Structure formats: structure tokens, C-alpha cells
Amino acid sequence: MALRSYEAVLIISPKAEEEAINSVVEKFENLIKKMEGKIARTDRWGVRKLAYPILGNTDGYYAIISFNGNNDCIDELHRVLKISDEIIRHMIVKVPSVKRKASN
């Protein structure tokens, strides 16, 4: 099965300590690797203001994981993200591949 490119945006509770935040991000990186995915990069944006309150939080710690994975990897990632107490919101999007036009 071919690996596709994805980005996972995780918003972690701002009440979590730095050590807990690092642990959460590593947990999901390891899950992706366990499911035969490949991490391209992880960007940590830090605490940012939310557009609207989520579960009583007005701020959230943003982490973006760019990776390649298959459908099983995405399904398991969604499942675990939904049941993780530290994650207040998440989103996984497929990154479109760039296809070049054939030159005439």
C-alpha cells in the first residue's frame, strides 16, 4: 500500500507542563512510526490564542506533525487522538502531491 503525505495538527491543553507536552508529541510520533509511517518533520508552534474557547480553554499548545502514512495509520491515529485527554482538538489533512505537467 502506498504511503501518502499528511499533516496532523494537535492542540494540547495549555495547562500541561512542558514535560507532559513533549511526552504527548513523542507518543504520537511513535504511534506513526509503529504503524509503518515516516515522520517528515515536527513543528512546535507553542501556546497560541484560540479563535474560540474549547473545553474552557482560550489558549492551546500547537504541534504540527508532517508524515507519510497509510490508511491504517490514519485510522489508528484518529482513534488514539479522540481518547487522549491532553488533546483538546486535532485535525489530520492529506497534503496533495505536486504533479508536473508533461512538457510538449
Secondary structure as UniProt FT lines:
FT   STRAND          4..12
FT   TURN            14..15
FT   HELIX           18..34
FT   TURN            35..36
FT   STRAND          38..54
FT   TURN            55..56
FT   STRAND          57..69
FT   HELIX           71..83
FT   TURN            85..86
FT   STRAND          87..94
//
